[in-house]
Amino acid sequence: MNYKIGDIVRTKKVHPCGNKLWEITRIGVDFKLKCQGCGHIVTIPREKALKVITKLENRKEM
């Protein structure tokens, strides 16, 4: 699936703050995701990101 910067996605695991929704802030070799609950930012490799993302919740319109 093609993801775009600004998309809100759901992950398999729950973040320690209790939220599963993340905003994509960077796409490339790595994905940078921002937690929608607490604002924590994580950078994970593209391959792992594509495995943990289960659903596209909200697509950012351009």
PDB file of N, CA, C and O in Angstrom:
ATOM      1  N   MET A   1       0.838  -1.177   0.000  1.00  0.00           N
ATOM      2  CA  MET A   1       0.000   0.000   0.000  1.00  0.00           C
ATOM      3  C   MET A   1       0.886   1.244   0.000  1.00  0.00           C
ATOM      4  O   MET A   1       1.956   1.252   0.609  1.00  0.00           O
ATOM      5  N   ASN A   2       0.442   2.273  -0.674  1.00  0.00           N
ATOM      6  CA  ASN A   2       1.188   3.525  -0.705  1.00  0.00           C
ATOM      7  C   ASN A   2       0.724   4.433   0.419  1.00  0.00           C
ATOM      8  O   ASN A   2      -0.468   4.710   0.558  1.00  0.00           O
ATOM      9  N   TYR A   3       1.662   4.886   1.208  1.00  0.00           N
ATOM     10  CA  TYR A   3       1.363   5.811   2.291  1.00  0.00           C
ATOM     11  C   TYR A   3       1.926   7.173   1.932  1.00  0.00           C
ATOM     12  O   TYR A   3       2.896   7.278   1.181  1.00  0.00           O
ATOM     13  N   LYS A   4       1.309   8.219   2.475  1.00  0.00           N
ATOM     14  CA  LYS A   4       1.750   9.582   2.232  1.00  0.00           C
ATOM     15  C   LYS A   4       2.001  10.275   3.558  1.00  0.00           C
ATOM     16  O   LYS A   4       1.452   9.882   4.587  1.00  0.00           O
ATOM     17  N   ILE A   5       2.822  11.297   3.531  1.00  0.00           N
ATOM     18  CA  ILE A   5       3.081  12.083   4.726  1.00  0.00           C
ATOM     19  C   ILE A   5       1.766  12.713   5.180  1.00  0.00           C
ATOM     20  O   ILE A   5       1.025  13.280   4.376  1.00  0.00           O
ATOM     21  N   GLY A   6       1.492  12.605   6.467  1.00  0.00           N
ATOM     22  CA  GLY A   6       0.254  13.141   7.031  1.00  0.00           C
ATOM     23  C   GLY A   6      -0.827  12.103   7.232  1.00  0.00           C
ATOM     24  O   GLY A   6      -1.825  12.382   7.897  1.00  0.00           O
ATOM     25  N   ASP A   7      -0.658  10.901   6.672  1.00  0.00           N
ATOM     26  CA  ASP A   7      -1.643   9.836   6.858  1.00  0.00           C
ATOM     27  C   ASP A   7      -1.647   9.377   8.318  1.00  0.00           C
ATOM     28  O   ASP A   7      -0.609   9.361   8.978  1.00  0.00           O
ATOM     29  N   ILE A   8      -2.823   9.007   8.805  1.00  0.00           N
ATOM     30  CA  ILE A   8      -2.972   8.438  10.144  1.00  0.00           C
ATOM     31  C   ILE A   8      -3.163   6.940   9.976  1.00  0.00           C
ATOM     32  O   ILE A   8      -4.057   6.499   9.254  1.00  0.00           O
ATOM     33  N   VAL A   9      -2.307   6.145  10.655  1.00  0.00           N
ATOM     34  CA  VAL A   9      -2.353   4.688  10.525  1.00  0.00           C
ATOM     35  C   VAL A   9      -2.526   4.038  11.894  1.00  0.00           C
ATOM     36  O   VAL A   9      -2.203   4.627  12.925  1.00  0.00           O
ATOM     37  N   ARG A  10      -3.042   2.809  11.879  1.00  0.00           N
ATOM     38  CA  ARG A  10      -3.206   1.998  13.094  1.00  0.00           C
ATOM     39  C   ARG A  10      -2.118   0.927  13.081  1.00  0.00           C
ATOM     40  O   ARG A  10      -1.807   0.366  12.030  1.00  0.00           O
ATOM     41  N   THR A  11      -1.535   0.644  14.258  1.00  0.00           N
ATOM     42  CA  THR A  11      -0.494  -0.379  14.375  1.00  0.00           C
ATOM     43  C   THR A  11      -1.002  -1.585  15.153  1.00  0.00           C
ATOM     44  O   THR A  11      -2.025  -1.514  15.834  1.00  0.00           O
ATOM     45  N   LYS A  12      -0.272  -2.696  15.042  1.00  0.00           N
ATOM     46  CA  LYS A  12      -0.647  -3.921  15.741  1.00  0.00           C
ATOM     47  C   LYS A  12      -0.521  -3.757  17.253  1.00  0.00           C
ATOM     48  O   LYS A  12      -1.429  -4.123  17.999  1.00  0.00           O
ATOM     49  N   LYS A  13       0.601  -3.208  17.703  1.00  0.00           N
ATOM     50  CA  LYS A  13       0.863  -3.080  19.138  1.00  0.00           C
ATOM     51  C   LYS A  13       0.414  -1.727  19.657  1.00  0.00           C
ATOM     52  O   LYS A  13       0.386  -0.738  18.924  1.00  0.00           O
ATOM     53  N   VAL A  14       0.068  -1.703  20.919  1.00  0.00           N
ATOM     54  CA  VAL A  14      -0.340  -0.474  21.588  1.00  0.00           C
ATOM     55  C   VAL A  14       0.900   0.239  22.122  1.00  0.00           C
ATOM     56  O   VAL A  14       1.778  -0.402  22.699  1.00  0.00           O
ATOM     57  N   HIS A  15       0.979   1.552  21.938  1.00  0.00           N
ATOM     58  CA  HIS A  15       2.053   2.371  22.505  1.00  0.00           C
ATOM     59  C   HIS A  15       1.852   2.410  24.027  1.00  0.00           C
ATOM     60  O   HIS A  15       0.717   2.280  24.486  1.00  0.00           O
ATOM     61  N   PRO A  16       2.908   2.585  24.816  1.00  0.00           N
ATOM     62  CA  PRO A  16       2.744   2.628  26.275  1.00  0.00           C
ATOM     63  C   PRO A  16       1.719   3.653  26.776  1.00  0.00           C
ATOM     64  O   PRO A  16       1.174   3.490  27.868  1.00  0.00           O
ATOM     65  N   CYS A  17       1.451   4.703  25.995  1.00  0.00           N
ATOM     66  CA  CYS A  17       0.452   5.696  26.404  1.00  0.00           C
ATOM     67  C   CYS A  17      -0.968   5.175  26.190  1.00  0.00           C
ATOM     68  O   CYS A  17      -1.926   5.811  26.629  1.00  0.00           O
ATOM     69  N   GLY A  18      -1.121   4.024  25.520  1.00  0.00           N
ATOM     70  CA  GLY A  18      -2.429   3.417  25.321  1.00  0.00           C
ATOM     71  C   GLY A  18      -3.052   3.690  23.963  1.00  0.00           C
ATOM     72  O   GLY A  18      -4.217   3.358  23.747  1.00  0.00           O
ATOM     73  N   ASN A  19      -2.311   4.283  23.050  1.00  0.00           N
ATOM     74  CA  ASN A  19      -2.839   4.657  21.745  1.00  0.00           C
ATOM     75  C   ASN A  19      -2.276   3.751  20.649  1.00  0.00           C
ATOM     76  O   ASN A  19      -1.145   3.276  20.750  1.00  0.00           O
ATOM     77  N   LYS A  20      -3.071   3.516  19.604  1.00  0.00           N
ATOM     78  CA  LYS A  20      -2.620   2.727  18.452  1.00  0.00           C
ATOM     79  C   LYS A  20      -2.525   3.566  17.177  1.00  0.00           C
ATOM     80  O   LYS A  20      -2.123   3.049  16.135  1.00  0.00           O
ATOM     81  N   LEU A  21      -2.885   4.842  17.238  1.00  0.00           N
ATOM     82  CA  LEU A  21      -2.891   5.682  16.043  1.00  0.00           C
ATOM     83  C   LEU A  21      -1.614   6.502  15.941  1.00  0.00           C
ATOM     84  O   LEU A  21      -1.150   7.090  16.918  1.00  0.00           O
ATOM     85  N   TRP A  22      -1.056   6.527  14.732  1.00  0.00           N
ATOM     86  CA  TRP A  22       0.194   7.241  14.474  1.00  0.00           C
ATOM     87  C   TRP A  22       0.053   8.073  13.200  1.00  0.00           C
ATOM     88  O   TRP A  22      -0.654   7.684  12.271  1.00  0.00           O
ATOM     89  N   GLU A  23       0.730   9.216  13.165  1.00  0.00           N
ATOM     90  CA  GLU A  23       0.786  10.049  11.968  1.00  0.00           C
ATOM     91  C   GLU A  23       2.137   9.832  11.304  1.00  0.00           C
ATOM     92  O   GLU A  23       3.169   9.860  11.974  1.00  0.00           O
ATOM     93  N   ILE A  24       2.139   9.616   9.991  1.00  0.00           N
ATOM     94  CA  ILE A  24       3.376   9.451   9.243  1.00  0.00           C
ATOM     95  C   ILE A  24       3.943  10.841   8.965  1.00  0.00           C
ATOM     96  O   ILE A  24       3.285  11.671   8.339  1.00  0.00           O
ATOM     97  N   THR A  25       5.172  11.092   9.434  1.00  0.00           N
ATOM     98  CA  THR A  25       5.792  12.400   9.227  1.00  0.00           C
ATOM     99  C   THR A  25       6.961  12.349   8.255  1.00  0.00           C
ATOM    100  O   THR A  25       7.411  13.390   7.776  1.00  0.00           O
ATOM    101  N   ARG A  26       7.463  11.143   7.953  1.00  0.00           N
ATOM    102  CA  ARG A  26       8.526  10.994   6.959  1.00  0.00           C
ATOM    103  C   ARG A  26       8.469   9.607   6.355  1.00  0.00           C
ATOM    104  O   ARG A  26       8.203   8.621   7.042  1.00  0.00           O
ATOM    105  N   ILE A  27       8.727   9.547   5.048  1.00  0.00           N
ATOM    106  CA  ILE A  27       8.748   8.273   4.331  1.00  0.00           C
ATOM    107  C   ILE A  27      10.035   8.218   3.514  1.00  0.00           C
ATOM    108  O   ILE A  27      10.437   9.201   2.891  1.00  0.00           O
ATOM    109  N   GLY A  28      10.655   7.076   3.530  1.00  0.00           N
ATOM    110  CA  GLY A  28      11.884   6.869   2.772  1.00  0.00           C
ATOM    111  C   GLY A  28      12.391   5.483   3.118  1.00  0.00           C
ATOM    112  O   GLY A  28      11.618   4.526   3.162  1.00  0.00           O
ATOM    113  N   VAL A  29      13.687   5.373   3.362  1.00  0.00           N
ATOM    114  CA  VAL A  29      14.245   4.107   3.827  1.00  0.00           C
ATOM    115  C   VAL A  29      13.692   3.813   5.220  1.00  0.00           C
ATOM    116  O   VAL A  29      13.469   2.657   5.581  1.00  0.00           O
ATOM    117  N   ASP A  30      13.474   4.882   6.000  1.00  0.00           N
ATOM    118  CA  ASP A  30      12.868   4.782   7.317  1.00  0.00           C
ATOM    119  C   ASP A  30      11.526   5.497   7.311  1.00  0.00           C
ATOM    120  O   ASP A  30      11.306   6.415   6.521  1.00  0.00           O
ATOM    121  N   PHE A  31      10.632   5.072   8.196  1.00  0.00           N
ATOM    122  CA  PHE A  31       9.376   5.774   8.433  1.00  0.00           C
ATOM    123  C   PHE A  31       9.518   6.505   9.757  1.00  0.00           C
ATOM    124  O   PHE A  31      10.021   5.940  10.727  1.00  0.00           O
ATOM    125  N   LYS A  32       9.082   7.747   9.805  1.00  0.00           N
ATOM    126  CA  LYS A  32       9.030   8.477  11.061  1.00  0.00           C
ATOM    127  C   LYS A  32       7.559   8.608  11.422  1.00  0.00           C
ATOM    128  O   LYS A  32       6.762   9.147  10.653  1.00  0.00           O
ATOM    129  N   LEU A  33       7.212   8.107  12.605  1.00  0.00           N
ATOM    130  CA  LEU A  33       5.834   8.090  13.055  1.00  0.00           C
ATOM    131  C   LEU A  33       5.690   8.908  14.328  1.00  0.00           C
ATOM    132  O   LEU A  33       6.557   8.866  15.202  1.00  0.00           O
ATOM    133  N   LYS A  34       4.587   9.656  14.434  1.00  0.00           N
ATOM    134  CA  LYS A  34       4.297  10.468  15.612  1.00  0.00           C
ATOM    135  C   LYS A  34       3.043   9.921  16.275  1.00  0.00           C
ATOM    136  O   LYS A  34       1.994   9.819  15.640  1.00  0.00           O
ATOM    137  N   CYS A  35       3.151   9.571  17.547  1.00  0.00           N
ATOM    138  CA  CYS A  35       2.024   9.033  18.303  1.00  0.00           C
ATOM    139  C   CYS A  35       0.951  10.109  18.430  1.00  0.00           C
ATOM    140  O   CYS A  35       1.250  11.257  18.761  1.00  0.00           O
ATOM    141  N   GLN A  36      -0.295   9.737  18.166  1.00  0.00           N
ATOM    142  CA  GLN A  36      -1.401  10.686  18.255  1.00  0.00           C
ATOM    143  C   GLN A  36      -1.865  10.896  19.695  1.00  0.00           C
ATOM    144  O   GLN A  36      -2.629  11.820  19.973  1.00  0.00           O
ATOM    145  N   GLY A  37      -1.406  10.042  20.610  1.00  0.00           N
ATOM    146  CA  GLY A  37      -1.794  10.180  22.007  1.00  0.00           C
ATOM    147  C   GLY A  37      -0.875  11.114  22.781  1.00  0.00           C
ATOM    148  O   GLY A  37      -1.328  12.080  23.395  1.00  0.00           O
ATOM    149  N   CYS A  38       0.435  10.816  22.746  1.00  0.00           N
ATOM    150  CA  CYS A  38       1.381  11.570  23.574  1.00  0.00           C
ATOM    151  C   CYS A  38       2.350  12.431  22.761  1.00  0.00           C
ATOM    152  O   CYS A  38       3.061  13.256  23.335  1.00  0.00           O
ATOM    153  N   GLY A  39       2.392  12.258  21.446  1.00  0.00           N
ATOM    154  CA  GLY A  39       3.278  13.068  20.613  1.00  0.00           C
ATOM    155  C   GLY A  39       4.685  12.517  20.466  1.00  0.00           C
ATOM    156  O   GLY A  39       5.535  13.159  19.849  1.00  0.00           O
ATOM    157  N   HIS A  40       4.951  11.332  21.022  1.00  0.00           N
ATOM    158  CA  HIS A  40       6.269  10.701  20.909  1.00  0.00           C
ATOM    159  C   HIS A  40       6.571  10.376  19.452  1.00  0.00           C
ATOM    160  O   HIS A  40       5.694   9.918  18.719  1.00  0.00           O
ATOM    161  N   ILE A  41       7.816  10.615  19.029  1.00  0.00           N
ATOM    162  CA  ILE A  41       8.215  10.362  17.642  1.00  0.00           C
ATOM    163  C   ILE A  41       9.203   9.203  17.608  1.00  0.00           C
ATOM    164  O   ILE A  41      10.172   9.177  18.366  1.00  0.00           O
ATOM    165  N   VAL A  42       8.944   8.244  16.717  1.00  0.00           N
ATOM    166  CA  VAL A  42       9.844   7.105  16.534  1.00  0.00           C
ATOM    167  C   VAL A  42      10.218   6.982  15.061  1.00  0.00           C
ATOM    168  O   VAL A  42       9.438   7.332  14.176  1.00  0.00           O
ATOM    169  N   THR A  43      11.416   6.483  14.818  1.00  0.00           N
ATOM    170  CA  THR A  43      11.879   6.201  13.465  1.00  0.00           C
ATOM    171  C   THR A  43      12.146   4.709  13.385  1.00  0.00           C
ATOM    172  O   THR A  43      12.918   4.159  14.170  1.00  0.00           O
ATOM    173  N   ILE A  44      11.494   4.056  12.420  1.00  0.00           N
ATOM    174  CA  ILE A  44      11.682   2.616  12.252  1.00  0.00           C
ATOM    175  C   ILE A  44      11.955   2.306  10.784  1.00  0.00           C
ATOM    176  O   ILE A  44      11.500   3.035   9.903  1.00  0.00           O
ATOM    177  N   PRO A  45      12.699   1.223  10.512  1.00  0.00           N
ATOM    178  CA  PRO A  45      12.973   0.851   9.124  1.00  0.00           C
ATOM    179  C   PRO A  45      11.693   0.590   8.342  1.00  0.00           C
ATOM    180  O   PRO A  45      10.697   0.132   8.903  1.00  0.00           O
ATOM    181  N   ARG A  46      11.721   0.879   7.061  1.00  0.00           N
ATOM    182  CA  ARG A  46      10.542   0.745   6.198  1.00  0.00           C
ATOM    183  C   ARG A  46       9.956  -0.664   6.257  1.00  0.00           C
ATOM    184  O   ARG A  46       8.740  -0.821   6.362  1.00  0.00           O
ATOM    185  N   GLU A  47      10.803  -1.685   6.191  1.00  0.00           N
ATOM    186  CA  GLU A  47      10.341  -3.073   6.193  1.00  0.00           C
ATOM    187  C   GLU A  47       9.542  -3.385   7.458  1.00  0.00           C
ATOM    188  O   GLU A  47       8.488  -4.018   7.386  1.00  0.00           O
ATOM    189  N   LYS A  48      10.034  -2.946   8.610  1.00  0.00           N
ATOM    190  CA  LYS A  48       9.334  -3.191   9.869  1.00  0.00           C
ATOM    191  C   LYS A  48       8.046  -2.374   9.945  1.00  0.00           C
ATOM    192  O   LYS A  48       7.028  -2.866  10.431  1.00  0.00           O
ATOM    193  N   ALA A  49       8.085  -1.142   9.471  1.00  0.00           N
ATOM    194  CA  ALA A  49       6.898  -0.276   9.496  1.00  0.00           C
ATOM    195  C   ALA A  49       5.771  -0.897   8.688  1.00  0.00           C
ATOM    196  O   ALA A  49       4.619  -0.876   9.122  1.00  0.00           O
ATOM    197  N   LEU A  50       6.077  -1.445   7.533  1.00  0.00           N
ATOM    198  CA  LEU A  50       5.048  -2.041   6.691  1.00  0.00           C
ATOM    199  C   LEU A  50       4.444  -3.282   7.341  1.00  0.00           C
ATOM    200  O   LEU A  50       3.301  -3.637   7.051  1.00  0.00           O
ATOM    201  N   LYS A  51       5.204  -3.948   8.223  1.00  0.00           N
ATOM    202  CA  LYS A  51       4.685  -5.120   8.937  1.00  0.00           C
ATOM    203  C   LYS A  51       3.783  -4.721  10.100  1.00  0.00           C
ATOM    204  O   LYS A  51       2.783  -5.390  10.358  1.00  0.00           O
ATOM    205  N   VAL A  52       4.122  -3.636  10.810  1.00  0.00           N
ATOM    206  CA  VAL A  52       3.363  -3.275  12.012  1.00  0.00           C
ATOM    207  C   VAL A  52       2.119  -2.446  11.711  1.00  0.00           C
ATOM    208  O   VAL A  52       1.203  -2.395  12.532  1.00  0.00           O
ATOM    209  N   ILE A  53       2.071  -1.792  10.544  1.00  0.00           N
ATOM    210  CA  ILE A  53       0.894  -1.004  10.188  1.00  0.00           C
ATOM    211  C   ILE A  53      -0.201  -1.949   9.695  1.00  0.00           C
ATOM    212  O   ILE A  53       0.006  -2.725   8.762  1.00  0.00           O
ATOM    213  N   THR A  54      -1.373  -1.871  10.342  1.00  0.00           N
ATOM    214  CA  THR A  54      -2.461  -2.780   9.986  1.00  0.00           C
ATOM    215  C   THR A  54      -3.536  -2.108   9.143  1.00  0.00           C
ATOM    216  O   THR A  54      -4.182  -2.766   8.327  1.00  0.00           O
ATOM    217  N   LYS A  55      -3.737  -0.795   9.331  1.00  0.00           N
ATOM    218  CA  LYS A  55      -4.869  -0.152   8.675  1.00  0.00           C
ATOM    219  C   LYS A  55      -4.599   1.333   8.479  1.00  0.00           C
ATOM    220  O   LYS A  55      -4.002   1.988   9.333  1.00  0.00           O
ATOM    221  N   LEU A  56      -5.042   1.844   7.359  1.00  0.00           N
ATOM    222  CA  LEU A  56      -4.994   3.278   7.101  1.00  0.00           C
ATOM    223  C   LEU A  56      -6.290   3.879   7.636  1.00  0.00           C
ATOM    224  O   LEU A  56      -7.367   3.602   7.108  1.00  0.00           O
ATOM    225  N   GLU A  57      -6.191   4.696   8.675  1.00  0.00           N
ATOM    226  CA  GLU A  57      -7.373   5.271   9.317  1.00  0.00           C
ATOM    227  C   GLU A  57      -7.871   6.507   8.591  1.00  0.00           C
ATOM    228  O   GLU A  57      -9.073   6.661   8.374  1.00  0.00           O
ATOM    229  N   ASN A  58      -6.950   7.392   8.213  1.00  0.00           N
ATOM    230  CA  ASN A  58      -7.349   8.671   7.622  1.00  0.00           C
ATOM    231  C   ASN A  58      -6.269   9.116   6.634  1.00  0.00           C
ATOM    232  O   ASN A  58      -5.102   9.269   6.997  1.00  0.00           O
ATOM    233  N   ARG A  59      -6.674   9.317   5.396  1.00  0.00           N
ATOM    234  CA  ARG A  59      -5.728   9.754   4.367  1.00  0.00           C
ATOM    235  C   ARG A  59      -5.740  11.271   4.294  1.00  0.00           C
ATOM    236  O   ARG A  59      -6.798  11.899   4.245  1.00  0.00           O
ATOM    237  N   LYS A  60      -4.544  11.850   4.287  1.00  0.00           N
ATOM    238  CA  LYS A  60      -4.445  13.303   4.161  1.00  0.00           C
ATOM    239  C   LYS A  60      -4.679  13.674   2.703  1.00  0.00           C
ATOM    240  O   LYS A  60      -4.030  13.135   1.807  1.00  0.00           O
ATOM    241  N   GLU A  61      -5.598  14.584   2.473  1.00  0.00           N
ATOM    242  CA  GLU A  61      -5.909  15.048   1.117  1.00  0.00           C
ATOM    243  C   GLU A  61      -4.984  16.183   0.754  1.00  0.00           C
ATOM    244  O   GLU A  61      -4.723  17.076   1.560  1.00  0.00           O
ATOM    245  N   MET A  62      -4.485  16.139  -0.484  1.00  0.00           N
ATOM    246  CA  MET A  62      -3.599  17.218  -0.945  1.00  0.00           C
ATOM    247  C   MET A  62      -4.244  17.937  -2.090  1.00  0.00           C
ATOM    248  O   MET A  62      -3.668  18.881  -2.630  1.00  0.00           O
TER     249      MET A  62
END
